[in-house]
């Protein structure tokens, strides 16, 4: 099936990526997630629910010499992701395959890091008439918990899981995960309640939960903060 696409720039247009015109479209959340993965050159990384590869390719642009694998259920998105990787010079760094994130068992496992942007909204949330968008946004299969549990089986000892999620789902995630956890609230502006958080889990470590200082995305005038600009435009790592 032919998918109508747009070509969108990320990291100040260092990356030009095709994604569907309709349905779920990656944006700032994917860039922030990639910035938060603590990968080092030479390591292996797995993205669950990789879509058209935005987060994986933003990570590849920041950290040289990674081995990145993305798994995605939608074959159309996998084709776009592999095309995006090749066109942007990461065809030998990042590859994308069809699979279900809940039980994917790649030969490349174990990985140094696993990361994902799971469906955000609970099953009771309003459904989308676009089936692909609904699958990407509404957590009808308890993906947040199931993907986290499965990711722990795919990690090297001392490896990490990095997730971006709705702030109101942190308690649920913390209750289901085991290990050392860090949670950073993302604020649209200083003083506002967080809508998203970035969370990192190191399974197997001593159980703990560290709440990091909030990360503020916008100044009062709506312009990005200096820290946000460094990530979204210049590909810096998450602090």
C-alpha positions in Angstrom: 0.0 0.0 0.0 1.3 3.4 -0.9 1.5 5.8 2.0 1.3 9.6 1.4 4.2 11.2 3.2 5.8 14.5 4.1 9.5 15.1 4.5 10.3 16.8 7.8 13.5 18.3 9.2 14.8 17.3 12.6 17.9 18.6 14.5 17.8 21.9 12.6 17.3 19.9 9.4 20.4 17.8 9.8 18.0 14.9 9.4 15.3 14.9 6.6 12.8 12.2 7.4 9.8 10.9 5.6 6.7 10.2 7.7 3.0 9.6 6.9 1.0 12.7 6.2 -1.9 11.2 8.3 -1.7 9.2 11.4 0.9 9.4 14.2 3.7 11.9 13.4 6.9 12.1 15.4 7.9 15.4 17.0 9.7 16.8 19.9 9.0 13.9 22.2 11.0 11.6 19.9 14.0 14.0 19.9 13.9 14.4 23.6 13.7 10.6 24.1 16.7 10.1 21.9 18.7 12.7 23.8 18.0 10.9 27.1 19.4 7.5 26.0 22.8 7.2 27.8 24.5 5.3 24.9 28.2 5.4 24.2 30.1 4.9 21.0 30.4 1.2 20.1 27.3 0.1 22.1 24.1 -1.6 20.9 20.7 -0.1 21.2 17.1 -1.3 20.6 14.1 0.9 20.0 10.7 -0.7 20.5 7.9 0.8 18.4 10.3 2.6 16.3 7.9 4.1 13.7 9.7 5.8 10.9 13.0 5.9 12.9 13.0 9.5 14.1 14.3 8.7 17.6 16.8 6.1 16.5 18.2 8.4 13.8 18.4 11.4 16.2 20.4 9.1 18.5 22.6 8.0 15.7 23.3 11.6 14.8 24.4 12.3 18.4 26.5 9.2 19.1 28.9 7.8 16.5 29.5 4.1 15.9 26.3 2.7 17.5 24.5 -0.5 16.4 20.8 0.4 16.4 17.9 -1.9 15.8 14.3 -0.7 15.7 11.3 -3.0 15.8 7.9 -1.8 14.5 4.6 -3.6 13.9 3.6 -1.5 10.8 5.4 -2.7 7.7 4.8 0.6 5.9 6.6 2.5 8.7 9.5 0.0 8.7 10.0 0.6 5.0 10.0 4.4 5.6 12.4 4.0 8.5 14.9 2.0 6.5 14.6 4.6 3.7 15.2 7.4 6.1 18.3 5.7 7.5 19.8 5.1 4.1 19.1 8.6 2.8 20.6 10.3 5.9 23.8 8.3 5.9 22.9 5.8 8.6 22.1 2.7 6.6 24.9 0.7 8.1 24.3 2.1 11.6 20.5 1.7 12.1 18.2 -1.0 10.7 14.5 -1.5 11.2 12.4 -4.7 11.2 8.8 -5.8 11.5 7.9 -7.3 14.8 5.8 -7.0 18.0 7.5 -5.1 20.8 5.8 -7.3 23.4 7.6 -10.5 22.4 10.3 -9.5 19.9 13.3 -11.8 20.3 16.1 -10.5 18.1 19.3 -12.5 17.5 21.3 -9.3 18.3 20.2 -9.4 22.0 21.3 -8.6 24.6 21.6 -4.8 24.1 23.3 -2.1 26.1 20.2 0.1 26.0 16.5 -0.2 25.1 14.3 2.8 24.7 10.7 3.5 23.5 7.9 6.0 23.3 4.9 3.8 24.0 1.2 4.5 23.3 0.5 7.3 25.8 -3.3 7.3 26.4 -5.2 4.7 28.4 -7.5 2.3 26.6 -10.5 4.4 27.9 -9.2 7.4 26.0 -10.9 8.7 22.9 -10.1 6.6 19.9 -8.8 8.0 16.6 -10.5 7.2 13.3 -7.0 6.6 11.8 -6.1 3.1 12.8 -2.4 3.6 12.8 -2.6 6.7 14.9 -4.9 5.0 17.3 -2.5 2.1 17.7 0.4 4.5 18.3 -1.4 6.7 20.8 -3.9 4.6 22.8 -2.5 2.0 25.1 -5.0 -0.8 24.3 -2.6 -3.6 25.2 -0.9 -2.2 28.3 2.2 -1.5 26.3 3.8 0.8 28.8 4.1 -2.1 31.4 4.5 -5.0 28.9 7.2 -3.3 26.8 9.1 -2.4 30.0 8.9 -5.9 31.3 10.0 -7.4 28.0 12.8 -4.9 27.6 14.4 -6.1 30.8 14.9 -9.6 29.2 16.8 -8.0 26.3 19.4 -6.1 28.2 23.0 -6.7 29.1 23.8 -6.6 32.9 23.8 -2.9 33.9 21.9 -1.9 30.8 19.2 0.8 30.8 15.6 1.3 29.7 14.6 4.9 28.7 11.0 5.8 28.3 9.0 9.0 27.6 5.5 8.8 29.0 2.5 10.8 30.3 3.2 12.2 33.8 0.0 10.7 35.1 1.3 7.2 34.3 4.5 7.4 36.3 3.0 5.8 39.5 1.7 2.9 37.4 5.1 2.4 35.7 7.1 2.6 38.9 4.9 0.1 40.6 5.4 -2.4 37.7 9.2 -1.9 37.3 12.0 -3.2 39.4 15.4 -1.6 39.8 17.0 1.8 40.0 14.7 4.5 38.5 15.2 8.2 37.6 12.3 10.4 36.6 12.6 13.8 35.1 9.4 15.9 34.6 9.1 17.9 31.4 7.5 21.3 31.8 6.1 23.3 28.9 6.9 26.4 31.0 8.3 26.9 34.5 5.7 26.6 37.2 3.3 24.5 35.0 2.5 20.9 35.9 4.3 18.3 33.8 2.4 16.5 31.0 5.3 14.2 30.1 8.3 12.7 32.0 11.4 11.0 30.8 12.2 7.9 33.0 15.2 5.7 33.1 15.3 2.2 34.6 18.4 0.1 35.4 17.0 -3.3 36.1 18.8 -5.5 38.6 20.1 -2.6 40.6 19.1 -1.7 44.1 15.5 -0.6 44.1 15.3 3.2 44.2 13.5 6.2 42.8 15.2 9.5 42.2 13.2 12.5 41.1 15.3 14.8 39.0 14.8 18.6 38.7 12.2 19.5 36.1 13.3 20.2 32.5 11.7 23.3 31.2 11.0 23.5 27.4 9.8 27.0 26.8 10.4 30.5 28.2 7.4 32.7 29.1 7.4 34.2 25.6 7.1 30.8 24.1 10.6 30.5 22.7 12.6 27.4 23.6 14.8 27.6 26.6 18.5 27.4 26.0 18.6 23.8 27.2 15.7 22.7 25.0 17.2 24.5 22.0 20.5 22.6 22.6 18.6 19.3 22.3 16.0 20.0 19.7 18.2 22.0 17.2 21.7 21.0 18.0 21.4 17.3 19.1 22.8 17.7 22.6 22.4 15.0 25.2 19.7 15.3 27.8 21.2 16.8 31.0 
